[in-house]
Amino acid sequence: PVEKETLLAIGNWIKTNKNFVYDVTPAEITADNATIVKNDQHYYAIIRDVAMQANANVAMNVEVKKVIINTTKKVKNAKYLDNNRKIKVKNNQFEIAPFDYGISMYARVVQFDLD
């Protein structure tokens, strides 16, 4: 049933992103194209409507989202929570890669620190 699939998807998302789900608060900084929260150790950018990769021969181009962290401090140590891949940050901006083919979680979370 659809309800079971939805609950399993939500459970998988929480399992993947458990590092920040339970103990975050709103952050004092903002971002373009993301919601920023923090805990005692890190900041997290939550990016909604992240697409899944697809074969270019059968799907339209996937929009790449750009996130701009609005702070005078330097963003460092950025990585995706779902796969721990590091993200290249330049001038406090980074692009959000689509989810790997076959994986769709709607929202992608990036963990980062400020210097």
C-alpha positions as CSV (number, residue, x, y, z in Angstrom):
1,P,0.0,0.0,0.0
2,V,1.0,3.6,-0.6
3,E,0.9,4.4,3.2
4,K,3.4,1.7,4.0
5,E,5.7,2.9,1.2
6,T,5.5,6.5,2.4
7,L,6.3,5.5,6.0
8,L,9.2,3.4,4.9
9,A,10.6,6.3,2.8
10,I,10.2,8.6,5.8
11,G,12.0,6.1,8.1
12,N,14.8,5.7,5.6
13,W,15.2,9.5,5.4
14,I,15.4,9.8,9.2
15,K,17.8,6.8,9.4
16,T,20.1,8.5,6.8
17,N,19.9,11.9,8.4
18,K,19.8,10.9,12.1
19,N,22.9,13.0,12.9
20,F,20.8,16.1,13.0
21,V,17.1,15.1,13.2
22,Y,16.6,15.2,16.9
23,D,18.7,17.9,18.4
24,V,18.8,21.0,16.1
25,T,17.6,24.5,16.5
26,P,17.2,27.3,14.0
27,A,20.5,28.9,13.1
28,E,21.4,32.6,13.3
29,I,22.4,32.5,9.6
30,T,20.3,32.1,6.5
31,A,20.9,30.7,3.0
32,D,19.5,31.1,-0.5
33,N,17.8,27.8,-1.5
34,A,18.1,26.1,1.9
35,T,16.9,26.2,5.5
36,I,19.8,26.3,8.0
37,V,19.7,24.7,11.4
38,K,22.4,23.8,13.9
39,N,23.3,21.7,16.9
40,D,26.2,21.9,19.3
41,Q,28.7,20.6,16.7
42,H,27.7,21.5,13.2
43,Y,25.4,23.5,10.9
44,Y,23.0,21.8,8.5
45,A,21.6,23.1,5.2
46,I,18.3,21.4,4.3
47,I,17.7,21.6,0.5
48,R,14.2,20.7,-0.7
49,D,13.0,19.3,-4.1
50,V,16.3,17.6,-4.9
51,A,16.0,15.5,-8.1
52,M,17.3,12.1,-8.8
53,Q,19.9,11.5,-11.5
54,A,18.5,10.0,-14.7
55,N,19.7,8.8,-18.1
56,A,20.1,11.8,-20.4
57,N,18.5,9.8,-23.2
58,V,15.3,9.3,-21.4
59,A,14.9,12.2,-19.1
60,M,15.0,16.0,-19.2
61,N,18.0,17.8,-17.7
62,V,18.0,17.8,-13.9
63,E,18.1,21.3,-12.3
64,V,21.3,21.8,-10.2
65,K,20.5,23.8,-7.2
66,K,23.0,26.4,-5.9
67,V,23.1,27.2,-2.1
68,I,24.5,30.4,-0.9
69,I,25.2,30.6,2.9
70,N,24.7,34.2,4.0
71,T,27.5,34.8,6.6
72,T,30.8,36.7,6.8
73,K,32.4,33.5,8.2
74,K,33.9,30.9,6.0
75,V,32.0,27.7,5.2
76,K,34.2,24.6,5.5
77,N,34.0,20.8,5.8
78,A,30.8,20.6,3.8
79,K,29.5,17.1,3.1
80,Y,26.2,15.3,2.3
81,L,24.8,13.4,5.2
82,D,23.3,10.7,2.9
83,N,26.6,9.5,1.5
84,N,29.4,11.5,3.3
85,R,30.7,12.9,0.0
86,K,32.6,16.1,0.4
87,I,31.3,19.2,-1.3
88,K,33.4,21.9,-3.0
89,V,32.6,25.3,-1.4
90,K,33.7,28.5,-3.1
91,N,32.8,32.0,-1.6
92,N,30.3,30.2,0.7
93,Q,28.4,28.8,-2.2
94,F,28.0,25.2,-3.4
95,E,26.0,23.2,-5.8
96,I,23.7,20.4,-4.8
97,A,24.2,17.2,-6.8
98,P,21.1,15.2,-7.7
99,F,20.6,11.9,-5.7
100,D,22.2,8.9,-7.3
101,Y,20.0,7.0,-9.8
102,G,17.4,4.9,-7.9
103,I,17.5,7.1,-4.8
104,S,15.0,9.8,-4.2
105,M,14.7,11.4,-0.7
106,Y,13.1,14.8,-1.7
107,A,15.3,16.7,0.7
108,R,19.1,16.6,0.9
109,V,21.1,17.6,4.0
110,V,24.5,19.2,3.9
111,Q,26.5,19.3,7.1
112,F,29.1,22.1,7.4
113,D,31.1,24.2,9.8
114,L,32.0,27.9,10.0
115,D,35.4,29.3,10.5
